[in-house]
Amino acid sequence: MKKSDYYSEITELEEDIKDAKATTENLVSFQSRLDGLMRRFEEDDSLGSDRYALYQLQATISYFNGKYGKSKRYLDYSILMNGTVNKTAGSLRGHLLQRDFKPKKEKIWWIMIISPFAGLLVIAILQMLVHFVLSTTTSSSLYGSYSTEGLGANILNILSAIVGIVAVVVLLFIPIWIIELRRVKKYNRDRGYDDALSRTKGIWIAIIFGWWYWAVYTYEVDKKKMWWNLLGIIVSVGYWSFAVWIWTIVNAVSRPAKFYALYPYYDSKKI
């Protein structure tokens, strides 16, 4: 494939987009032409960083189509590949930033998902600490020495049972809260209000949290795997968890940096 073909066709498409009106018919035609260029040149390493123009054009067409989240993803990746913000990228970024948009808050859903696990962890730690303290402590009275271990342990057990029951009930709602979190994230992303994913962060999430990599980090492309494996974990009474943990790590590591940078718009057939 000749480099001259790439540069001439890219320049021609850029000029046609500048000169034409953003009608539905024109945008469909431009997208079709760009798709052809992507198939021919996206994996051509001889072009090096000059391939940024493909992603910049995709960002431009997506913007005119009203797909602001997709536009931002491709624009950020084109800037990363180019190593600088050229005039076109700067102008498009300005248009994306000038839109009047208030993002929805994600924090409440994160708190709802994490809180039952945090509660159970705190109770487990308190039980260990209190049992250790009570087992080595005695109290004295007018009637002699007596151990407070039994009384303290009973109180702690009652509190633990209450917190445990609440946590288990809350755990039942986690699938609903995961779905709500994904809806909020998608709402914000579709309007260009989120940052690209990090491959390093994704790998660490998979290593530490396993199944949660699919649930909260790459849900849009992994939702089928997430739900089916959750069912597998439940049916197997947890025994399937180890296989899922290995699977998520392999999944996270095998995906290229471009997958995370363009998520969720990276071609799923390549992963």
Secondary structure, 3 states (H helix, E strand, C coil): CCHHHHHHHHHHHHHHHHHCCCCHHHHHHHHHHHHHHHHHHCCCHHHHHHHHHHHHHHHHHHHHCCCHHHHHHHHHHHHHHHCCCCHHHHHHHHHHHHCCCCCCCCHHHHHHHHHHHHHHHHHHHHHHHHHHHHHCCEEEECCEEEECHHHHHHHHHHHHHHHHHHHHHHHHCHHHHHHHHHHHHHHHHHCCCCCCCCHHHHHHHHHHHCCHHHHHHCHHHHHHHHHHHHHHHHHCCCCCHHHHHHHHHHHHHHCCHHHHHHCCCCCHHHC
